Amino acid sequence: MAINAHFIAGEWLQGSGAPFSKLAPENQAPLWQAASAGAAEVQAACAAARGAFYAWSHLALAERIACVQRFAALLDAHKEALAEMISRETSKPLWETRTEVQAMIGKAAISIDAYAERTGDRESAMPDGKALLRHRPHGVMAVFGPYNFPGHLPNGHIIPALIAGNTVVFKPSELTPATAELTVQLWQQAGIPAGVINLIQAARDRPGAAGKSRYRRGAVYRQRLGRRPLPPLSRRPAGEDAGAGDGRQQRADRRRRGRYRRGAARDYPVGVYFRRAALHLRPPAAGQTREQGDALLQRLVAASADIRAGRWDAEPQPFMGGVISLQAAQGMLAAQDKLERLGGKVLLRMTQPDPNSTLLTPGIIDVTGIDVPDEEYFGPLLTVARYEQFDEAIRMANNTRYGLAAGLISADPALFARFSDEARAGIVNWNKPLTGASSKAPFGRRGASGNHRASAWYAADYCAWPMASLISETLTLPGGNVARPAILTTDSVRTLCLVLKLILTAWLGQRTTTPGCRSVTKPRKTTATAYPTRRRRRCRAYAK
């Protein structure tokens, strides 16, 4: 049980809110428990981050990078302990969480390179000086962590934010609190200054089904922001993966209305097996397209039925673990029932062998010709829709508000050229799985999967704002050829005041004599009214 679960201003503190706990997915045993952060802790975390911002942002870039590199070294030293903690909380097998921790380690060097390329300083010479481009940190950044990659995804926002000079308030998923706690402990060991990173733990403040799209949670954030301009939300983009197969090979379209919560190259075992089956097909002769599609689906179902799910620590290691919670497992089974009621044909039924465990077997549903809801489900459920023409396949793949990733399985380069031109997705692959992504490329899309702010390599973009400057080290009068130092002496100040006075009096319609003399303003006359003579007053001139 974690007593002091909140890291604020460099200290571990106890929360003032209601207690919440994390249960082990495989048997519902208590895994972690603490009191939630209350309003006082949230305000204290934000105040600590604001207080630490000036010193951190004015620290030399090399020193901020050195702190990040120390953290990466600690990740490497504790990678097995962190991988085990992620497995305990998420039910992922160890082979998979080890790859996640390795991605966290590599994120440090990638973020340093991305900062230099995307938001570093630029200087260019000009005839009368130079132009300078610099980037400045925003201030306090909030990072909302998801549960599917509880280490890697928050890490992908926190490290770029810190390199840019921001401070962070980190709110992890209530489903993976222990992973966040261990990660922040490593930041503390790395010597991060007090207040630069703050951790607050709390359960969700409103009911909702775990396993449903994080887009809904993002909508909640936007609703609370009202009509103000949408700021960058540091969260994992929700995404639907859509894939189209070459009609000349198998006339079947693989559409993903859901995705596994896993993150290595084997994230979607169903998709991997599907890809292998498709690539072994020969171009069909006339009249054989339906048979080729049938054969592909039969192979897909058979391969998926052989996928083995098991506990995270089982030996030999299973291909995949369970979903994040019993609530998520029940939500996946309910989604399968709903699609079946809508007319979907179950080719492979997803089941829950143990009602006290989150392990699910893979499921496949044929939804050809059915109007299915545009929902995203985090679990081993695949929907397949068949098509006749490639135009139809592209329309089907684009018919989603998500569109994080799309892929084509085909041997025809021309088809991929067309598909990549017309696909509305942030990641478009050819004969490659749609699982995972390279941190050296942007990750996101304009729709519900990214709101125009891609992460990964482009994370540096939303962690800093640009400042452009035109600079000359000397002061030159317009049209002048001689540059004089921009220094104001006492005489120049007096002269400037006199010039300003002359301009002001001329604008008021007054006539002023030479400096040091009396000035008399004559009355103004018009055809209708004569104004009275103004009183004489002495004009003091600033002269030697």
Secondary structure, DSSP 8 states (H G I E B T S, - for coil): --SS-EEETTEEE--SS-EEEEE-TTT--EEEEEE---HHHHHHHHHHHHHHHHHHHTS-HHHHHHHHHHHHHHHHHTHHHHHHHHHHHH---HHHHHHHHHHHHHHHHHHHHHHHHHHS-EEEEETTEEEEEEEEE-SEEEEE--SSSTTHHHHHHHHHHHHHT-EEEEE--TT-HHHHHHHHHHHHHTT--TTTEEE-----SS---TTB-THHHHHHHHHHHTTS-----BS-----EEEEE-TTTT--EEE-SSB-S--STTS-HHHHHHHHHHHT-----TT-HHHHHHHHHHHHHHHHHT--B--TT-SS--SB---S-HHHHHHHHHHHHHHHHTT-EEEE----S-TTS-----EEEE-TT-------BBSSEEEEE--SSHHHHHHHHH-SS--SEEEEE-S-HHHHHHHHHH---SEEEESS-SS---TTSEE--SSTTTTT--EEGGGGGGGEEEEEEEE-SSB--TT-S--B-----HHHHHHHHHHHHHHHHHHTT----STTS-B-----B-SS-B------B-------
